[in-house]
Amino acid sequence: MDITSIKKQIDIIITSNSLKEEKLQSICDYLEKEISYYDWVGFYFKNGDKEELKLAQYTGEETEHTIIPFGKGICGQVAVSNSNFVVQDVSEQDNYISCGWKVKSEIVIPIFVNGANIGQIDIDSHTANTFSKDDEILLEYVCKQVATFL
């Protein structure tokens, strides 16, 4: 993975004149296409004043998890903890919401605006033990850039 060139492409998407939703979709599409083990890429955002996340733009197989209560699953835990969550083997997680039998690992990185956790990027992989520190660095960068236009 060439983090530098991926960051440059993310910057191009972020600074485009596209609508917010188009930028988010372009990021999902680009990351899923560019990184071979990113099999599902999506954004979840806090659903108004409710203690739940709502699915926004994504690329990959459809999911029935369009609403996720805070604390439930990996995404719901990140909404509460405000911390990155890397799961190398989802079968070892008690509080995991299965999005499909193919998913073996997941990484979720929160998005902060003015210090508040307003959402997250969620990546599923069909490969176990695939995420590295480079993925965290890249996705933290993506989230910081996304926060600039939300």
N, C-alpha and C positions, 0 to 999 in steps of 0.2 A: 504494500500500500504506500503510495506516494502522498503523504499528508500535505506537503506544500502545494502540489498541483490541485489536490482536492479542495483545499482551503481557498485557493484562487478562484476555482469555479463556483464555490459557495458564495464568495464575495461578489462575483458577477451576478449571480441570481439575486442576492440581497439588494444590490444597488440598481437593479432593473426597475423600469417604470411599471412593472406588473402589479396587480392587486395582491393584497396580503395572502389570500387563499391560493392564488396562482404561484406565488413564491414558495409557499409551504409545499404545494404539490410538486413543484419543480425540484425542491430539495429532496423530497422522498424518492422521486423517480431517479434523480441523478445518483444518490447514494446506493440505491438498490441495484442500479445498472453498473456502477463503478466498482463496487466491492462485492466480490463473488459470494461471500458467505453472509451477506445481508439479504435475507430472503423475505423479510417483511419490515417495512419502515413506515412509521406513522407518528403523528402528533396527537396527544391528548391535552385538553385544556380544562381548567376548573370550570364547572358548569354553573355560572352565575354565583349566587350565594350558597348554593348547595354543597354539601360535603361529598362531592363526587366529581369524577372526570368524565368528559364527553369526547368521544372520538372526533377528530377533525380530518385533515387530509392524510392519506396513506397510500402505499403501493404494496401490492402483494395479495394473497388470498383474502377473500372477504372474512370478516370476523363478526360473531354475534355479540362481542364485547364492546358495544358502542357506549355504554355507561358503566363506569367502574367506581364503586363506593370507596371512599378513602379508607386505607388500611387493608383492602382486599387485593390479593395478587401482588405482583411485583410493582406494577404501576401505582396501585393504591398505597403501597408501603412507601414509595418514593414521595407521594403527595404529603405524607405525614412526616417522614424523616428528613426531607429536604436534602437528601444525599444520593449520590450515584449508587446504583445497585447493579452489580454484574453477577449473573447466574451462569456458571459454566455448564451446569447439568440440572435442568429444570426438574428432573425426577427426584432430586434430593431436597426440593423445597416443599415444605408443608403447606405454605400459604401461596400456592401457585395456581393461577387460573389458566387452564389449558386452552390455547387458541387452535390447537390441531395436533394430531399425532406426530407430525413431522418436526415440530419445534423441539430442539434439543438444548438450546441456550438462549439467553436474553440479556440485553443491556438496556437500562433506562437511565436517562440523564435529565435532571430537572432544569426548567427554564425560569429564571428570575427576572422580574421587572420591578425596579425600585425596592429591591430586597424581598419581594414577595414571590413565593413559588406559584406561578400561574399556569404551569403546564409542564410538558416533558416530551422528549423524543424517545420512542420505544423501537428497539430493533430486535427481531427474532431471527435466529439462525437454525437451519436444519442440521448443523454440525455442532457437536458437543465440544466444550473446551476450546472455543475458537477466539474469544475476545481477549485482547491484550490492552496494555496501558495505552498504546497508540490509539485504540478505538476510543478510550475514555477522553484522551487529549483532543482528538478530532471532534467528537460529539459535544464536548464542553465548548469548543470553539463555535460549532454550529449553533448551539443554544444561545451563546452570548450574541452572536450575529442576529439570530432570529429575534431576540429581545429588543433589538434596535428599531424594529418596525411594528411591534405589537402595541 
